C-alpha cells in the first residue's frame, strides 16, 4: 500500500485530484451509495430543475461494468499519462494556467454536451487534453498497438476511432494572438513557480526560445518521443 501511496503522491497536483475524482465518483455509483442517474448531464434537470451539480459529476462519472470496464481503464490511463505530461512539461511551474485551460475546455464541453444531449463528459475532457498534448508535440513519432507508428498530431483521431470501436460512442494551433488570459485569482491561488507566458493560446516561453535558436535550421524537434504506454 505504501508503494501505491508513493505513486499517487508523485502525480502532479491537478492531475492527481482529477484522477482521484474520476476513480471515486464511478466507485460511488458502482457501490450504489448514490444512484448513477444523479451523475448524468440531463439538460432538463440541469436547466429547469436547477440540479447544478450535474455538469461536474458527468465529468468524473463513467458507468463501469462488464461491457465498459476496459474502455474506462484505457481512458483513465490516457488521463494519467497525458495530463501528467502536460502539467510537468508545457505547463511546468504554471498550475494556474493549466487549471484555466482545463476549465475552459470543460465549459466548452458542457455547452456542447447540453446542446447535443451528451450525458457523460469524462472521455471528451480527457480527449481535449490529449489533443492539446498532440498539438504541442505534433511531429513526434508515437507508437500505438500492434506496432503502428505515426505522428502525434494524428493520435487524437486514432484514439477517437479506438474508443468508438471498443464501445465509446479543440483546435488550439500554436501561435497567433493570446485571446484568453488566466484570471488573476487563479494565480493567487496557484502561484507560478517561475516566469512564463500567461494563458494558453501561445507556445510556452521555453518553446519559443528553442525555436528562435533554431531559426533557419528547418523544423525543430520538440523533444524525445514517447512510446504509448511509457511512464
C-alpha positions as semicolon CSV with decimal commas, in nm:
position;residue;x (nm);y (nm);z (nm)
1;X;0,000;0,000;0,000
2;X;0,291;0,237;0,067
3;X;0,408;0,191;-0,294
4;X;0,063;0,288;-0,422
5;X;0,059;0,587;-0,189
6;X;0,403;0,699;-0,306
7;X;0,297;0,665;-0,669
8;X;-0,024;0,860;-0,608
9;X;0,159;1,141;-0,429
10;X;0,409;1,160;-0,715
11;X;0,134;1,259;-0,961
12;X;0,124;1,637;-1,023
13;X;-0,140;1,808;-0,808
14;X;-0,408;1,895;-1,065
15;X;-0,380;1,561;-1,243
16;X;-0,384;1,385;-0,905
17;X;-0,715;1,539;-0,797
18;X;-0,869;1,486;-1,140
19;X;-0,757;1,123;-1,144
20;X;-0,887;1,065;-0,789
21;X;-1,228;1,212;-0,869
22;X;-1,252;1,001;-1,185
23;X;-1,195;0,692;-0,971
24;X;-1,409;0,793;-0,672
25;X;-1,728;0,906;-0,849
26;X;-1,773;0,588;-1,060
27;X;-1,698;0,382;-0,747
28;X;-1,973;0,562;-0,554
29;X;-2,215;0,485;-0,836
30;X;-2,097;0,125;-0,866
31;X;-2,148;0,063;-0,493
32;X;-2,497;0,213;-0,511
33;X;-2,424;0,478;-0,248
34;X;-2,578;0,735;-0,483
35;X;-2,791;0,649;-0,785
36;X;-2,587;0,695;-1,106
37;X;-2,889;0,874;-1,250
38;X;-2,790;1,177;-1,042
39;X;-2,444;1,190;-1,200
40;X;-2,550;1,223;-1,564
41;X;-2,581;1,550;-1,752
42;X;-2,951;1,572;-1,828
43;X;-3,020;1,917;-1,980
44;X;-3,376;1,922;-1,848
45;X;-3,270;1,852;-1,490
46;X;-2,981;2,096;-1,510
47;X;-3,161;2,386;-1,678
48;X;-3,511;2,359;-1,534
49;X;-3,473;2,173;-1,205
50;X;-3,155;2,361;-1,107
51;X;-2,956;2,043;-1,040
52;X;-2,637;2,241;-1,088
53;X;-2,402;1,961;-0,985
54;X;-2,468;1,753;-1,297
55;X;-2,203;1,911;-1,530
56;X;-1,942;1,838;-1,260
57;X;-2,043;1,480;-1,180
58;X;-2,087;1,400;-1,551
59;X;-1,723;1,497;-1,599
60;X;-1,600;1,239;-1,348
61;X;-1,862;0,963;-1,377
62;X;-1,846;0,663;-1,609
63;X;-2,074;0,357;-1,588
64;X;-1,822;0,084;-1,512
65;X;-1,944;-0,268;-1,588
66;X;-1,853;-0,586;-1,776
67;X;-1,905;-0,417;-2,112
68;X;-1,745;-0,083;-2,031
69;X;-1,470;-0,160;-1,779
70;X;-1,193;-0,189;-2,038
71;X;-1,292;0,138;-2,206
72;X;-1,295;0,310;-1,867
73;X;-0,950;0,180;-1,767
74;X;-0,795;0,274;-2,102
75;X;-0,923;0,630;-2,079
76;X;-0,819;0,654;-1,714
77;X;-0,471;0,560;-1,834
78;X;-0,485;0,831;-2,102
79;X;-0,589;1,084;-1,836
80;X;-0,294;0,993;-1,617
81;X;-0,038;0,982;-1,898
82;X;-0,121;1,292;-2,099
83;X;-0,241;1,519;-1,821
84;X;0,080;1,440;-1,630
85;X;0,291;1,513;-1,938
86;X;0,119;1,847;-1,998
87;X;0,131;1,953;-1,634
88;X;0,500;1,866;-1,595
89;X;0,621;1,989;-1,935
90;X;0,434;2,259;-2,128
91;X;0,272;2,390;-1,807
92;X;0,557;2,313;-1,571
93;X;0,560;2,565;-1,288
94;X;0,233;2,723;-1,410
95;X;-0,051;2,534;-1,239
96;X;-0,292;2,827;-1,269
97;X;-0,255;2,829;-1,648
98;X;-0,309;2,454;-1,665
99;X;-0,618;2,469;-1,443
100;X;-0,757;2,756;-1,651
101;X;-0,704;2,556;-1,971
102;X;-0,893;2,263;-1,819
103;X;-1,175;2,491;-1,702
104;X;-1,204;2,648;-2,046
105;X;-1,212;2,308;-2,215
106;X;-1,467;2,186;-1,960
107;X;-1,700;2,484;-2,016
108;X;-1,689;2,429;-2,393
109;X;-1,761;2,059;-2,344
110;X;-2,051;2,128;-2,106
111;X;-2,209;2,369;-2,355
112;X;-2,164;2,113;-2,633
113;X;-2,298;1,838;-2,407
114;X;-2,615;2,032;-2,330
115;X;-2,669;2,120;-2,696
116;X;-2,607;1,763;-2,817
117;X;-2,759;1,579;-2,520
118;X;-2,429;1,419;-2,413
119;X;-2,481;1,262;-2,071
120;X;-2,118;1,167;-1,999
121;X;-1,830;1,413;-2,027
122;X;-1,537;1,214;-1,891
123;X;-1,395;1,099;-2,225
124;X;-1,442;1,435;-2,406
125;X;-1,240;1,620;-2,140
126;X;-0,965;1,357;-2,150
127;X;-0,961;1,379;-2,528
128;X;-0,925;1,759;-2,511
129;X;-0,609;1,720;-2,302
130;X;-0,474;1,453;-2,534
131;X;-0,543;1,685;-2,828
132;X;-0,352;1,973;-2,669
133;X;-0,056;1,744;-2,596
134;X;-0,061;1,612;-2,953
135;X;-0,060;1,965;-3,097
136;X;0,234;2,066;-2,879
137;X;0,422;1,754;-2,993
138;X;0,269;1,716;-3,339
139;X;0,586;1,596;-3,515
140;X;0,683;1,343;-3,250
141;X;0,655;0,981;-3,362
142;X;0,439;0,772;-3,128
143;X;0,367;0,401;-3,129
144;X;0,024;0,250;-3,082
145;X;-0,100;-0,105;-3,064
146;X;0,035;-0,373;-3,298
147;X;0,346;-0,166;-3,365
148;X;0,174;0,105;-3,566
149;X;0,374;0,429;-3,573
150;X;0,258;0,775;-3,674
151;X;0,298;1,143;-3,586
152;X;0,148;1,260;-3,258
153;X;-0,082;1,504;-3,440
154;X;-0,283;1,203;-3,559
155;X;-0,306;1,044;-3,216
156;X;-0,637;1,205;-3,105
157;X;-0,813;1,078;-3,415
158;X;-0,669;0,730;-3,368
159;X;-0,789;0,733;-3,006
160;X;-1,133;0,854;-3,114
161;X;-1,159;0,560;-3,352
162;X;-1,025;0,329;-3,084
163;X;-1,289;0,448;-2,834
164;X;-1,561;0,403;-3,094
165;X;-1,450;0,051;-3,182
166;X;-1,433;-0,074;-2,823
167;X;-1,762;0,083;-2,722
168;X;-1,723;0,457;-2,699
169;X;-1,998;0,621;-2,882
170;X;-1,038;2,192;-2,981
171;X;-0,846;2,312;-3,212
172;X;-0,568;2,512;-3,048
173;X;-0,297;2,575;-3,302
174;X;0,025;2,716;-3,166
175;X;0,099;3,078;-3,230
176;X;-0,130;3,366;-3,309
177;X;-0,285;3,605;-3,062
178;X;-0,341;3,518;-2,700
179;X;-0,719;3,556;-2,684
180;X;-0,753;3,407;-2,337
181;X;-0,560;3,503;-2,028
182;X;-0,564;3,318;-1,698
183;X;-0,765;3,512;-1,435
184;X;-0,553;3,672;-1,163
185;X;-0,739;3,495;-0,880
186;X;-0,608;3,163;-1,010
187;X;-0,251;3,295;-0,988
188;X;-0,313;3,398;-0,628
189;X;-0,447;3,051;-0,554
190;X;-0,190;2,861;-0,764
191;X;0,118;3,087;-0,798
192;X;0,362;3,016;-1,078
193;X;0,699;2,881;-0,969
194;X;0,882;3,072;-1,242
195;X;0,819;3,327;-1,513
196;X;0,644;3,229;-1,832
197;X;0,366;3,308;-2,076
198;X;0,024;3,359;-1,923
199;X;-0,272;3,192;-2,084
200;X;-0,258;2,900;-2,325
201;X;-0,309;3,043;-2,674
202;X;0,063;3,083;-2,745
203;X;0,361;2,847;-2,711
204;X;0,541;2,831;-2,376
205;X;0,843;3,060;-2,347
206;X;1,086;2,768;-2,349
207;X;0,949;2,653;-2,683
208;X;0,973;3,000;-2,834
209;X;1,336;3,035;-2,721
210;X;1,420;2,697;-2,871
211;X;1,250;2,795;-3,196
212;X;1,445;3,122;-3,210
213;X;1,773;2,939;-3,159
214;X;1,692;2,704;-3,446
215;X;1,562;2,970;-3,687
216;X;1,664;2,886;-4,039
217;X;1,765;2,534;-3,948
218;X;1,448;2,362;-4,056
219;X;1,179;2,213;-3,838
220;X;1,268;2,187;-3,472
221;X;1,237;1,861;-3,284
222;X;1,046;1,942;-2,966
223;X;1,195;1,658;-2,764
224;X;1,234;1,290;-2,727
225;X;0,943;1,077;-2,839
226;X;0,741;0,857;-2,610
227;X;0,603;0,518;-2,687
228;X;0,237;0,493;-2,592
229;X;0,234;0,318;-2,259
230;X;0,568;0,453;-2,132
231;X;0,559;0,620;-1,792
